[in-house]
């Protein structure tokens, strides 16, 4: 109970004035355990900033082959007050992204350090441009943190235009010197479906 209240206090504090670009995991500050990991897949389905090869290379230090893919049954939204998104299950929704192959243990260690503890790495099935279904690891927002999702769609085009250069600069200096902050208290809120996805996941 005390741990839960600590997390809530910190998340509410972050909402008041959160650093946008830094990605220091909450678990590094002793707030949350590291995300639980499922069986490691050699493939990653990236739906947010990691779709950009330059971001992936900044995180893991090398390139991996990729192709367009879609994840059925998950909706993608910007996180409150941040420039990167998260996904959650939602019937009828489809999330587009990039399927990367050939990832090894070293790459997964770096990716797990890059993503913070509101996410859980799960192995899901995606449909790729090659017409085949592939098992791939996906970083999914945990249910306790659905309230961190804004309910607004995340735009790769807007991210690239407005934030990419500064984002890369901070990653290149040090991936963990900033604060990656979840900007709202956890909670599922009330979902109102429209076009198959919730319009607002948590009241501000």
Secondary structure, DSSP 8 states (H G I E B T S, - for coil): -HHHHHHHHHHHHHHHS--SS----GGGGTSS----B----S-EEE-SGGGSHHHHHHHHSS---EEEEEEEEEEEEEBTTSSSEEEEEEEEEEEEEEEE----HHHHHHHHHHS-TTEEEEEEEEEETTS-EEEEEEEEE-GGGGGGB-SS---HHHHHHHTHHHHHHHHHH-TTSS-----S--------EETTEES-SS--
